Amino acid sequence: MLWRGWRESAPLFTFLEGPPTTNGYPHVGHIRGRTYKDFVLRYYRLKGYNVWAQAGWDEQGLPVEVEVEKKLGLKNK
């Protein structure tokens, strides 16, 4: 892309973002965290960096498993 060409020679700033968690309802803390991450990415773009932001992936693990077991009434595995 034409607009991206000048950034290819710029220093690279890589940002790997963790995924949102599924073990609770969304709240203002989620917004605050996303806002901080957005500030960092915008700062480095304004400083001339070639910013690569990648959304992370997680299997969520034990917290989700425990909640599902509670809702289904499972006590033993």
mmCIF file of the N, C-alpha and C atoms, coordinates in Angstrom:
data_MODEL
# 
_entry.id   MODEL 
# 
loop_
_atom_site.group_PDB 
_atom_site.id 
_atom_site.type_symbol 
_atom_site.label_atom_id 
_atom_site.label_alt_id 
_atom_site.label_comp_id 
_atom_site.label_asym_id 
_atom_site.label_entity_id 
_atom_site.label_seq_id 
_atom_site.pdbx_PDB_ins_code 
_atom_site.Cartn_x 
_atom_site.Cartn_y 
_atom_site.Cartn_z 
_atom_site.occupancy 
_atom_site.B_iso_or_equiv 
_atom_site.pdbx_formal_charge 
_atom_site.auth_seq_id 
_atom_site.auth_comp_id 
_atom_site.auth_asym_id 
_atom_site.auth_atom_id 
_atom_site.pdbx_PDB_model_num 
ATOM 1   N N  . MET A 1 1  ? 0.834   -1.182  0.000  1.00 0.00 ? 1  MET A N  1 
ATOM 2   C CA . MET A 1 1  ? 0.000   0.000   0.000  1.00 0.00 ? 1  MET A CA 1 
ATOM 3   C C  . MET A 1 1  ? 0.876   1.242   0.000  1.00 0.00 ? 1  MET A C  1 
ATOM 4   N N  . LEU A 1 2  ? 0.433   2.237   -0.668 1.00 0.00 ? 2  LEU A N  1 
ATOM 5   C CA . LEU A 1 2  ? 1.208   3.459   -0.811 1.00 0.00 ? 2  LEU A CA 1 
ATOM 6   C C  . LEU A 1 2  ? 1.477   4.132   0.531  1.00 0.00 ? 2  LEU A C  1 
ATOM 7   N N  . TRP A 1 3  ? 0.472   4.231   1.368  1.00 0.00 ? 3  TRP A N  1 
ATOM 8   C CA . TRP A 1 3  ? 0.637   4.938   2.638  1.00 0.00 ? 3  TRP A CA 1 
ATOM 9   C C  . TRP A 1 3  ? 1.524   4.184   3.602  1.00 0.00 ? 3  TRP A C  1 
ATOM 10  N N  . ARG A 1 4  ? 1.729   2.890   3.385  1.00 0.00 ? 4  ARG A N  1 
ATOM 11  C CA . ARG A 1 4  ? 2.534   2.093   4.287  1.00 0.00 ? 4  ARG A CA 1 
ATOM 12  C C  . ARG A 1 4  ? 4.004   2.036   3.859  1.00 0.00 ? 4  ARG A C  1 
ATOM 13  N N  . GLY A 1 5  ? 4.276   2.390   2.622  1.00 0.00 ? 5  GLY A N  1 
ATOM 14  C CA . GLY A 1 5  ? 5.617   2.256   2.084  1.00 0.00 ? 5  GLY A CA 1 
ATOM 15  C C  . GLY A 1 5  ? 6.691   2.980   2.872  1.00 0.00 ? 5  GLY A C  1 
ATOM 16  N N  . TRP A 1 6  ? 6.423   4.171   3.344  1.00 0.00 ? 6  TRP A N  1 
ATOM 17  C CA . TRP A 1 6  ? 7.449   4.936   4.060  1.00 0.00 ? 6  TRP A CA 1 
ATOM 18  C C  . TRP A 1 6  ? 7.752   4.342   5.424  1.00 0.00 ? 6  TRP A C  1 
ATOM 19  N N  . ARG A 1 7  ? 6.859   3.553   5.987  1.00 0.00 ? 7  ARG A N  1 
ATOM 20  C CA . ARG A 1 7  ? 7.102   2.973   7.310  1.00 0.00 ? 7  ARG A CA 1 
ATOM 21  C C  . ARG A 1 7  ? 7.914   1.682   7.256  1.00 0.00 ? 7  ARG A C  1 
ATOM 22  N N  . GLU A 1 8  ? 8.069   1.091   6.110  1.00 0.00 ? 8  GLU A N  1 
ATOM 23  C CA . GLU A 1 8  ? 8.774   -0.184  6.035  1.00 0.00 ? 8  GLU A CA 1 
ATOM 24  C C  . GLU A 1 8  ? 10.232  -0.059  6.453  1.00 0.00 ? 8  GLU A C  1 
ATOM 25  N N  . SER A 1 9  ? 10.830  1.100   6.274  1.00 0.00 ? 9  SER A N  1 
ATOM 26  C CA . SER A 1 9  ? 12.216  1.290   6.697  1.00 0.00 ? 9  SER A CA 1 
ATOM 27  C C  . SER A 1 9  ? 12.313  1.800   8.132  1.00 0.00 ? 9  SER A C  1 
ATOM 28  N N  . ALA A 1 10 ? 11.185  2.096   8.755  1.00 0.00 ? 10 ALA A N  1 
ATOM 29  C CA . ALA A 1 10 ? 11.169  2.600   10.134 1.00 0.00 ? 10 ALA A CA 1 
ATOM 30  C C  . ALA A 1 10 ? 11.419  1.452   11.109 1.00 0.00 ? 10 ALA A C  1 
ATOM 31  N N  . PRO A 1 11 ? 11.891  1.775   12.317 1.00 0.00 ? 11 PRO A N  1 
ATOM 32  C CA . PRO A 1 11 ? 12.079  0.722   13.315 1.00 0.00 ? 11 PRO A CA 1 
ATOM 33  C C  . PRO A 1 11 ? 10.735  0.067   13.651 1.00 0.00 ? 11 PRO A C  1 
ATOM 34  N N  . LEU A 1 12 ? 10.786  -1.221  13.922 1.00 0.00 ? 12 LEU A N  1 
ATOM 35  C CA . LEU A 1 12 ? 9.574   -1.987  14.182 1.00 0.00 ? 12 LEU A CA 1 
ATOM 36  C C  . LEU A 1 12 ? 9.230   -1.970  15.673 1.00 0.00 ? 12 LEU A C  1 
ATOM 37  N N  . PHE A 1 13 ? 7.973   -1.726  15.977 1.00 0.00 ? 13 PHE A N  1 
ATOM 38  C CA . PHE A 1 13 ? 7.454   -1.857  17.342 1.00 0.00 ? 13 PHE A CA 1 
ATOM 39  C C  . PHE A 1 13 ? 6.362   -2.912  17.295 1.00 0.00 ? 13 PHE A C  1 
ATOM 40  N N  . THR A 1 14 ? 6.590   -4.026  17.965 1.00 0.00 ? 14 THR A N  1 
ATOM 41  C CA . THR A 1 14 ? 5.642   -5.135  17.964 1.00 0.00 ? 14 THR A CA 1 
ATOM 42  C C  . THR A 1 14 ? 4.880   -5.157  19.273 1.00 0.00 ? 14 THR A C  1 
ATOM 43  N N  . PHE A 1 15 ? 3.575   -5.291  19.184 1.00 0.00 ? 15 PHE A N  1 
ATOM 44  C CA . PHE A 1 15 ? 2.710   -5.301  20.367 1.00 0.00 ? 15 PHE A CA 1 
ATOM 45  C C  . PHE A 1 15 ? 1.791   -6.509  20.275 1.00 0.00 ? 15 PHE A C  1 
ATOM 46  N N  . LEU A 1 16 ? 1.953   -7.452  21.195 1.00 0.00 ? 16 LEU A N  1 
ATOM 47  C CA . LEU A 1 16 ? 1.103   -8.638  21.236 1.00 0.00 ? 16 LEU A CA 1 
ATOM 48  C C  . LEU A 1 16 ? 0.113   -8.468  22.375 1.00 0.00 ? 16 LEU A C  1 
ATOM 49  N N  . GLU A 1 17 ? -1.136  -8.316  22.025 1.00 0.00 ? 17 GLU A N  1 
ATOM 50  C CA . GLU A 1 17 ? -2.169  -8.077  23.024 1.00 0.00 ? 17 GLU A CA 1 
ATOM 51  C C  . GLU A 1 17 ? -2.807  -9.382  23.453 1.00 0.00 ? 17 GLU A C  1 
ATOM 52  N N  . GLY A 1 18 ? -2.983  -9.531  24.747 1.00 0.00 ? 18 GLY A N  1 
ATOM 53  C CA . GLY A 1 18 ? -3.686  -10.698 25.259 1.00 0.00 ? 18 GLY A CA 1 
ATOM 54  C C  . GLY A 1 18 ? -5.171  -10.603 24.952 1.00 0.00 ? 18 GLY A C  1 
ATOM 55  N N  . PRO A 1 19 ? -5.826  -11.738 24.903 1.00 0.00 ? 19 PRO A N  1 
ATOM 56  C CA . PRO A 1 19 ? -7.252  -11.735 24.580 1.00 0.00 ? 19 PRO A CA 1 
ATOM 57  C C  . PRO A 1 19 ? -8.095  -11.290 25.771 1.00 0.00 ? 19 PRO A C  1 
ATOM 58  N N  . PRO A 1 20 ? -9.321  -10.880 25.520 1.00 0.00 ? 20 PRO A N  1 
ATOM 59  C CA . PRO A 1 20 ? -10.213 -10.578 26.637 1.00 0.00 ? 20 PRO A CA 1 
ATOM 60  C C  . PRO A 1 20 ? -10.552 -11.868 27.379 1.00 0.00 ? 20 PRO A C  1 
ATOM 61  N N  . THR A 1 21 ? -10.721 -11.768 28.670 1.00 0.00 ? 21 THR A N  1 
ATOM 62  C CA . THR A 1 21 ? -11.056 -12.953 29.450 1.00 0.00 ? 21 THR A CA 1 
ATOM 63  C C  . THR A 1 21 ? -12.562 -13.173 29.444 1.00 0.00 ? 21 THR A C  1 
ATOM 64  N N  . THR A 1 22 ? -12.955 -14.400 29.671 1.00 0.00 ? 22 THR A N  1 
ATOM 65  C CA . THR A 1 22 ? -14.377 -14.737 29.648 1.00 0.00 ? 22 THR A CA 1 
ATOM 66  C C  . THR A 1 22 ? -14.894 -15.135 31.021 1.00 0.00 ? 22 THR A C  1 
ATOM 67  N N  . ASN A 1 23 ? -14.161 -14.805 32.065 1.00 0.00 ? 23 ASN A N  1 
ATOM 68  C CA . ASN A 1 23 ? -14.572 -15.246 33.394 1.00 0.00 ? 23 ASN A CA 1 
ATOM 69  C C  . ASN A 1 23 ? -15.284 -14.159 34.194 1.00 0.00 ? 23 ASN A C  1 
ATOM 70  N N  . GLY A 1 24 ? -15.894 -13.204 33.540 1.00 0.00 ? 24 GLY A N  1 
ATOM 71  C CA . GLY A 1 24 ? -16.644 -12.176 34.246 1.00 0.00 ? 24 GLY A CA 1 
ATOM 72  C C  . GLY A 1 24 ? -17.341 -11.249 33.267 1.00 0.00 ? 24 GLY A C  1 
ATOM 73  N N  . TYR A 1 25 ? -18.198 -10.411 33.809 1.00 0.00 ? 25 TYR A N  1 
ATOM 74  C CA . TYR A 1 25 ? -18.908 -9.443  32.975 1.00 0.00 ? 25 TYR A CA 1 
ATOM 75  C C  . TYR A 1 25 ? -17.989 -8.282  32.608 1.00 0.00 ? 25 TYR A C  1 
ATOM 76  N N  . PRO A 1 26 ? -18.167 -7.680  31.437 1.00 0.00 ? 26 PRO A N  1 
ATOM 77  C CA . PRO A 1 26 ? -17.378 -6.501  31.071 1.00 0.00 ? 26 PRO A CA 1 
ATOM 78  C C  . PRO A 1 26 ? -17.609 -5.367  32.074 1.00 0.00 ? 26 PRO A C  1 
ATOM 79  N N  . HIS A 1 27 ? -16.546 -4.636  32.369 1.00 0.00 ? 27 HIS A N  1 
ATOM 80  C CA . HIS A 1 27 ? -16.646 -3.513  33.299 1.00 0.00 ? 27 HIS A CA 1 
ATOM 81  C C  . HIS A 1 27 ? -15.671 -2.423  32.873 1.00 0.00 ? 27 HIS A C  1 
ATOM 82  N N  . VAL A 1 28 ? -15.652 -1.332  33.621 1.00 0.00 ? 28 VAL A N  1 
ATOM 83  C CA . VAL A 1 28 ? -14.835 -0.171  33.248 1.00 0.00 ? 28 VAL A CA 1 
ATOM 84  C C  . VAL A 1 28 ? -13.342 -0.513  33.204 1.00 0.00 ? 28 VAL A C  1 
ATOM 85  N N  . GLY A 1 29 ? -12.912 -1.500  33.947 1.00 0.00 ? 29 GLY A N  1 
ATOM 86  C CA . GLY A 1 29 ? -11.511 -1.917  33.905 1.00 0.00 ? 29 GLY A CA 1 
ATOM 87  C C  . GLY A 1 29 ? -11.097 -2.418  32.534 1.00 0.00 ? 29 GLY A C  1 
ATOM 88  N N  . HIS A 1 30 ? -12.010 -3.072  31.837 1.00 0.00 ? 30 HIS A N  1 
ATOM 89  C CA . HIS A 1 30 ? -11.709 -3.528  30.482 1.00 0.00 ? 30 HIS A CA 1 
ATOM 90  C C  . HIS A 1 30 ? -11.481 -2.335  29.555 1.00 0.00 ? 30 HIS A C  1 
ATOM 91  N N  . ILE A 1 31 ? -12.311 -1.322  29.684 1.00 0.00 ? 31 ILE A N  1 
ATOM 92  C CA . ILE A 1 31 ? -12.170 -0.120  28.856 1.00 0.00 ? 31 ILE A CA 1 
ATOM 93  C C  . ILE A 1 31 ? -10.850 0.574   29.159 1.00 0.00 ? 31 ILE A C  1 
ATOM 94  N N  . ARG A 1 32 ? -10.513 0.668   30.434 1.00 0.00 ? 32 ARG A N  1 
ATOM 95  C CA . ARG A 1 32 ? -9.265  1.322   30.833 1.00 0.00 ? 32 ARG A CA 1 
ATOM 96  C C  . ARG A 1 32 ? -8.060  0.597   30.237 1.00 0.00 ? 32 ARG A C  1 
ATOM 97  N N  . GLY A 1 33 ? -8.063  -0.724  30.330 1.00 0.00 ? 33 GLY A N  1 
ATOM 98  C CA . GLY A 1 33 ? -6.953  -1.497  29.781 1.00 0.00 ? 33 GLY A CA 1 
ATOM 99  C C  . GLY A 1 33 ? -6.804  -1.322  28.279 1.00 0.00 ? 33 GLY A C  1 
ATOM 100 N N  . ARG A 1 34 ? -7.920  -1.362  27.562 1.00 0.00 ? 34 ARG A N  1 
ATOM 101 C CA . ARG A 1 34 ? -7.869  -1.171  26.109 1.00 0.00 ? 34 ARG A CA 1 
ATOM 102 C C  . ARG A 1 34 ? -7.395  0.231   25.748 1.00 0.00 ? 34 ARG A C  1 
ATOM 103 N N  . THR A 1 35 ? -7.807  1.216   26.543 1.00 0.00 ? 35 THR A N  1 
ATOM 104 C CA . THR A 1 35 ? -7.405  2.602   26.287 1.00 0.00 ? 35 THR A CA 1 
ATOM 105 C C  . THR A 1 35 ? -5.903  2.771   26.472 1.00 0.00 ? 35 THR A C  1 
ATOM 106 N N  . TYR A 1 36 ? -5.332  2.185   27.530 1.00 0.00 ? 36 TYR A N  1 
ATOM 107 C CA . TYR A 1 36 ? -3.886  2.270   27.746 1.00 0.00 ? 36 TYR A CA 1 
ATOM 108 C C  . TYR A 1 36 ? -3.130  1.660   26.572 1.00 0.00 ? 36 TYR A C  1 
ATOM 109 N N  . LYS A 1 37 ? -3.592  0.506   26.109 1.00 0.00 ? 37 LYS A N  1 
ATOM 110 C CA . LYS A 1 37 ? -2.928  -0.150  24.981 1.00 0.00 ? 37 LYS A CA 1 
ATOM 111 C C  . LYS A 1 37 ? -3.011  0.713   23.725 1.00 0.00 ? 37 LYS A C  1 
ATOM 112 N N  . ASP A 1 38 ? -4.165  1.336   23.512 1.00 0.00 ? 38 ASP A N  1 
ATOM 113 C CA . ASP A 1 38 ? -4.346  2.212   22.356 1.00 0.00 ? 38 ASP A CA 1 
ATOM 114 C C  . ASP A 1 38 ? -3.402  3.410   22.432 1.00 0.00 ? 38 ASP A C  1 
ATOM 115 N N  . PHE A 1 39 ? -3.234  3.966   23.637 1.00 0.00 ? 39 PHE A N  1 
ATOM 116 C CA . PHE A 1 39 ? -2.306  5.093   23.816 1.00 0.00 ? 39 PHE A CA 1 
ATOM 117 C C  . PHE A 1 39 ? -0.891  4.700   23.410 1.00 0.00 ? 39 PHE A C  1 
ATOM 118 N N  . VAL A 1 40 ? -0.455  3.529   23.839 1.00 0.00 ? 40 VAL A N  1 
ATOM 119 C CA . VAL A 1 40 ? 0.906   3.075   23.531 1.00 0.00 ? 40 VAL A CA 1 
ATOM 120 C C  . VAL A 1 40 ? 1.095   2.928   22.023 1.00 0.00 ? 40 VAL A C  1 
ATOM 121 N N  . LEU A 1 41 ? 0.137   2.296   21.356 1.00 0.00 ? 41 LEU A N  1 
ATOM 122 C CA . LEU A 1 41 ? 0.248   2.102   19.906 1.00 0.00 ? 41 LEU A CA 1 
ATOM 123 C C  . LEU A 1 41 ? 0.262   3.431   19.160 1.00 0.00 ? 41 LEU A C  1 
ATOM 124 N N  . ARG A 1 42 ? -0.608  4.341   19.557 1.00 0.00 ? 42 ARG A N  1 
ATOM 125 C CA . ARG A 1 42 ? -0.646  5.654   18.902 1.00 0.00 ? 42 ARG A CA 1 
ATOM 126 C C  . ARG A 1 42 ? 0.645   6.441   19.147 1.00 0.00 ? 42 ARG A C  1 
ATOM 127 N N  . TYR A 1 43 ? 1.175   6.348   20.359 1.00 0.00 ? 43 TYR A N  1 
ATOM 128 C CA . TYR A 1 43 ? 2.422   7.042   20.689 1.00 0.00 ? 43 TYR A CA 1 
ATOM 129 C C  . TYR A 1 43 ? 3.551   6.590   19.754 1.00 0.00 ? 43 TYR A C  1 
ATOM 130 N N  . TYR A 1 44 ? 3.705   5.273   19.610 1.00 0.00 ? 44 TYR A N  1 
ATOM 131 C CA . TYR A 1 44 ? 4.789   4.773   18.769 1.00 0.00 ? 44 TYR A CA 1 
ATOM 132 C C  . TYR A 1 44 ? 4.559   5.079   17.290 1.00 0.00 ? 44 TYR A C  1 
ATOM 133 N N  . ARG A 1 45 ? 3.311   5.095   16.856 1.00 0.00 ? 45 ARG A N  1 
ATOM 134 C CA . ARG A 1 45 ? 3.047   5.496   15.468 1.00 0.00 ? 45 ARG A CA 1 
ATOM 135 C C  . ARG A 1 45 ? 3.427   6.955   15.251 1.00 0.00 ? 45 ARG A C  1 
ATOM 136 N N  . LEU A 1 46 ? 3.079   7.818   16.205 1.00 0.00 ? 46 LEU A N  1 
ATOM 137 C CA . LEU A 1 46 ? 3.424   9.239   16.088 1.00 0.00 ? 46 LEU A CA 1 
ATOM 138 C C  . LEU A 1 46 ? 4.936   9.461   16.132 1.00 0.00 ? 46 LEU A C  1 
ATOM 139 N N  . LYS A 1 47 ? 5.661   8.576   16.821 1.00 0.00 ? 47 LYS A N  1 
ATOM 140 C CA . LYS A 1 47 ? 7.123   8.683   16.880 1.00 0.00 ? 47 LYS A CA 1 
ATOM 141 C C  . LYS A 1 47 ? 7.783   8.151   15.611 1.00 0.00 ? 47 LYS A C  1 
ATOM 142 N N  . GLY A 1 48 ? 6.984   7.617   14.666 1.00 0.00 ? 48 GLY A N  1 
ATOM 143 C CA . GLY A 1 48 ? 7.526   7.171   13.387 1.00 0.00 ? 48 GLY A CA 1 
ATOM 144 C C  . GLY A 1 48 ? 7.827   5.691   13.292 1.00 0.00 ? 48 GLY A C  1 
ATOM 145 N N  . TYR A 1 49 ? 7.431   4.912   14.280 1.00 0.00 ? 49 TYR A N  1 
ATOM 146 C CA . TYR A 1 49 ? 7.685   3.478   14.247 1.00 0.00 ? 49 TYR A CA 1 
ATOM 147 C C  . TYR A 1 49 ? 6.715   2.775   13.302 1.00 0.00 ? 49 TYR A C  1 
ATOM 148 N N  . ASN A 1 50 ? 7.171   1.664   12.772 1.00 0.00 ? 50 ASN A N  1 
ATOM 149 C CA . ASN A 1 50 ? 6.311   0.761   12.026 1.00 0.00 ? 50 ASN A CA 1 
ATOM 150 C C  . ASN A 1 50 ? 5.670   -0.159  13.070 1.00 0.00 ? 50 ASN A C  1 
ATOM 151 N N  . VAL A 1 51 ? 4.434   0.119   13.437 1.00 0.00 ? 51 VAL A N  1 
ATOM 152 C CA . VAL A 1 51 ? 3.771   -0.586  14.537 1.00 0.00 ? 51 VAL A CA 1 
ATOM 153 C C  . VAL A 1 51 ? 3.008   -1.788  14.003 1.00 0.00 ? 51 VAL A C  1 
ATOM 154 N N  . TRP A 1 52 ? 3.289   -2.934  14.598 1.00 0.00 ? 52 TRP A N  1 
ATOM 155 C CA . TRP A 1 52 ? 2.573   -4.160  14.286 1.00 0.00 ? 52 TRP A CA 1 
ATOM 156 C C  . TRP A 1 52 ? 1.853   -4.608  15.547 1.00 0.00 ? 52 TRP A C  1 
ATOM 157 N N  . ALA A 1 53 ? 0.535   -4.539  15.540 1.00 0.00 ? 53 ALA A N  1 
ATOM 158 C CA . ALA A 1 53 ? -0.276  -4.931  16.691 1.00 0.00 ? 53 ALA A CA 1 
ATOM 159 C C  . ALA A 1 53 ? -1.008  -6.224  16.361 1.00 0.00 ? 53 ALA A C  1 
ATOM 160 N N  . GLN A 1 54 ? -0.797  -7.228  17.179 1.00 0.00 ? 54 GLN A N  1 
ATOM 161 C CA . GLN A 1 54 ? -1.391  -8.541  16.941 1.00 0.00 ? 54 GLN A CA 1 
ATOM 162 C C  . GLN A 1 54 ? -2.263  -8.919  18.131 1.00 0.00 ? 54 GLN A C  1 
ATOM 163 N N  . ALA A 1 55 ? -3.500  -9.259  17.840 1.00 0.00 ? 55 ALA A N  1 
ATOM 164 C CA . ALA A 1 55 ? -4.382  -9.751  18.903 1.00 0.00 ? 55 ALA A CA 1 
ATOM 165 C C  . ALA A 1 55 ? -3.914  -11.133 19.332 1.00 0.00 ? 55 ALA A C  1 
ATOM 166 N N  . GLY A 1 56 ? -3.916  -11.366 20.625 1.00 0.00 ? 56 GLY A N  1 
ATOM 167 C CA . GLY A 1 56 ? -3.457  -12.648 21.158 1.00 0.00 ? 56 GLY A CA 1 
ATOM 168 C C  . GLY A 1 56 ? -4.546  -13.700 21.185 1.00 0.00 ? 56 GLY A C  1 
ATOM 169 N N  . TRP A 1 57 ? -4.141  -14.892 21.549 1.00 0.00 ? 57 TRP A N  1 
ATOM 170 C CA . TRP A 1 57 ? -5.076  -16.007 21.642 1.00 0.00 ? 57 TRP A CA 1 
ATOM 171 C C  . TRP A 1 57 ? -4.783  -16.761 22.921 1.00 0.00 ? 57 TRP A C  1 
ATOM 172 N N  . ASP A 1 58 ? -5.829  -17.207 23.577 1.00 0.00 ? 58 ASP A N  1 
ATOM 173 C CA . ASP A 1 58 ? -5.674  -17.960 24.810 1.00 0.00 ? 58 ASP A CA 1 
ATOM 174 C C  . ASP A 1 58 ? -6.835  -18.929 24.906 1.00 0.00 ? 58 ASP A C  1 
ATOM 175 N N  . GLU A 1 59 ? -6.583  -20.057 25.464 1.00 0.00 ? 59 GLU A N  1 
ATOM 176 C CA . GLU A 1 59 ? -7.641  -21.052 25.627 1.00 0.00 ? 59 GLU A CA 1 
ATOM 177 C C  . GLU A 1 59 ? -8.486  -20.788 26.868 1.00 0.00 ? 59 GLU A C  1 
ATOM 178 N N  . GLN A 1 60 ? -8.158  -19.774 27.641 1.00 0.00 ? 60 GLN A N  1 
ATOM 179 C CA . GLN A 1 60 ? -8.869  -19.330 28.842 1.00 0.00 ? 60 GLN A CA 1 
ATOM 180 C C  . GLN A 1 60 ? -8.641  -20.238 30.033 1.00 0.00 ? 60 GLN A C  1 
ATOM 181 N N  . GLY A 1 61 ? -8.485  -21.498 29.857 1.00 0.00 ? 61 GLY A N  1 
ATOM 182 C CA . GLY A 1 61 ? -8.059  -22.389 30.911 1.00 0.00 ? 61 GLY A CA 1 
ATOM 183 C C  . GLY A 1 61 ? -9.027  -22.618 32.051 1.00 0.00 ? 61 GLY A C  1 
ATOM 184 N N  . LEU A 1 62 ? -8.457  -22.739 33.236 1.00 0.00 ? 62 LEU A N  1 
ATOM 185 C CA . LEU A 1 62 ? -9.180  -23.184 34.416 1.00 0.00 ? 62 LEU A CA 1 
ATOM 186 C C  . LEU A 1 62 ? -10.354 -22.309 34.845 1.00 0.00 ? 62 LEU A C  1 
ATOM 187 N N  . PRO A 1 63 ? -10.282 -20.979 34.848 1.00 0.00 ? 63 PRO A N  1 
ATOM 188 C CA . PRO A 1 63 ? -11.432 -20.195 35.306 1.00 0.00 ? 63 PRO A CA 1 
ATOM 189 C C  . PRO A 1 63 ? -12.721 -20.506 34.553 1.00 0.00 ? 63 PRO A C  1 
ATOM 190 N N  . VAL A 1 64 ? -12.639 -20.682 33.259 1.00 0.00 ? 64 VAL A N  1 
ATOM 191 C CA . VAL A 1 64 ? -13.831 -20.999 32.471 1.00 0.00 ? 64 VAL A CA 1 
ATOM 192 C C  . VAL A 1 64 ? -14.314 -22.405 32.801 1.00 0.00 ? 64 VAL A C  1 
ATOM 193 N N  . GLU A 1 65 ? -13.393 -23.326 32.918 1.00 0.00 ? 65 GLU A N  1 
ATOM 194 C CA . GLU A 1 65 ? -13.758 -24.704 33.246 1.00 0.00 ? 65 GLU A CA 1 
ATOM 195 C C  . GLU A 1 65 ? -14.479 -24.782 34.593 1.00 0.00 ? 65 GLU A C  1 
ATOM 196 N N  . VAL A 1 66 ? -13.986 -24.064 35.582 1.00 0.00 ? 66 VAL A N  1 
ATOM 197 C CA . VAL A 1 66 ? -14.602 -24.064 36.911 1.00 0.00 ? 66 VAL A CA 1 
ATOM 198 C C  . VAL A 1 66 ? -16.018 -23.491 36.851 1.00 0.00 ? 66 VAL A C  1 
ATOM 199 N N  . GLU A 1 67 ? -16.214 -22.401 36.125 1.00 0.00 ? 67 GLU A N  1 
ATOM 200 C CA . GLU A 1 67 ? -17.547 -21.796 36.012 1.00 0.00 ? 67 GLU A CA 1 
ATOM 201 C C  . GLU A 1 67 ? -18.532 -22.725 35.306 1.00 0.00 ? 67 GLU A C  1 
ATOM 202 N N  . VAL A 1 68 ? -18.078 -23.402 34.274 1.00 0.00 ? 68 VAL A N  1 
ATOM 203 C CA . VAL A 1 68 ? -18.952 -24.343 33.561 1.00 0.00 ? 68 VAL A CA 1 
ATOM 204 C C  . VAL A 1 68 ? -19.345 -25.489 34.487 1.00 0.00 ? 68 VAL A C  1 
ATOM 205 N N  . GLU A 1 69 ? -18.386 -26.006 35.250 1.00 0.00 ? 69 GLU A N  1 
ATOM 206 C CA . GLU A 1 69 ? -18.697 -27.081 36.193 1.00 0.00 ? 69 GLU A CA 1 
ATOM 207 C C  . GLU A 1 69 ? -19.719 -26.629 37.229 1.00 0.00 ? 69 GLU A C  1 
ATOM 208 N N  . LYS A 1 70 ? -19.605 -25.393 37.714 1.00 0.00 ? 70 LYS A N  1 
ATOM 209 C CA . LYS A 1 70 ? -20.580 -24.867 38.678 1.00 0.00 ? 70 LYS A CA 1 
ATOM 210 C C  . LYS A 1 70 ? -21.972 -24.808 38.057 1.00 0.00 ? 70 LYS A C  1 
ATOM 211 N N  . LYS A 1 71 ? -22.057 -24.269 36.858 1.00 0.00 ? 71 LYS A N  1 
ATOM 212 C CA . LYS A 1 71 ? -23.364 -24.111 36.203 1.00 0.00 ? 71 LYS A CA 1 
ATOM 213 C C  . LYS A 1 71 ? -24.008 -25.452 35.865 1.00 0.00 ? 71 LYS A C  1 
ATOM 214 N N  . LEU A 1 72 ? -23.187 -26.439 35.549 1.00 0.00 ? 72 LEU A N  1 
ATOM 215 C CA . LEU A 1 72 ? -23.718 -27.759 35.212 1.00 0.00 ? 72 LEU A CA 1 
ATOM 216 C C  . LEU A 1 72 ? -23.870 -28.661 36.431 1.00 0.00 ? 72 LEU A C  1 
ATOM 217 N N  . GLY A 1 73 ? -23.401 -28.192 37.583 1.00 0.00 ? 73 GLY A N  1 
ATOM 218 C CA . GLY A 1 73 ? -23.512 -28.980 38.808 1.00 0.00 ? 73 GLY A CA 1 
ATOM 219 C C  . GLY A 1 73 ? -22.576 -30.170 38.852 1.00 0.00 ? 73 GLY A C  1 
ATOM 220 N N  . LEU A 1 74 ? -21.457 -30.102 38.160 1.00 0.00 ? 74 LEU A N  1 
ATOM 221 C CA . LEU A 1 74 ? -20.484 -31.194 38.154 1.00 0.00 ? 74 LEU A CA 1 
ATOM 222 C C  . LEU A 1 74 ? -19.551 -31.058 39.345 1.00 0.00 ? 74 LEU A C  1 
ATOM 223 N N  . LYS A 1 75 ? -19.299 -32.197 40.011 1.00 0.00 ? 75 LYS A N  1 
ATOM 224 C CA . LYS A 1 75 ? -18.416 -32.159 41.172 1.00 0.00 ? 75 LYS A CA 1 
ATOM 225 C C  . LYS A 1 75 ? -17.163 -33.001 40.965 1.00 0.00 ? 75 LYS A C  1 
ATOM 226 N N  . ASN A 1 76 ? -17.231 -34.019 40.131 1.00 0.00 ? 76 ASN A N  1 
ATOM 227 C CA . ASN A 1 76 ? -16.091 -34.890 39.850 1.00 0.00 ? 76 ASN A CA 1 
ATOM 228 C C  . ASN A 1 76 ? -15.800 -34.891 38.361 1.00 0.00 ? 76 ASN A C  1 
ATOM 229 N N  . LYS A 1 77 ? -14.565 -35.138 38.046 1.00 0.00 ? 77 LYS A N  1 
ATOM 230 C CA . LYS A 1 77 ? -14.191 -35.183 36.628 1.00 0.00 ? 77 LYS A CA 1 
ATOM 231 C C  . LYS A 1 77 ? -14.187 -36.605 36.129 1.00 0.00 ? 77 LYS A C  1 
# 
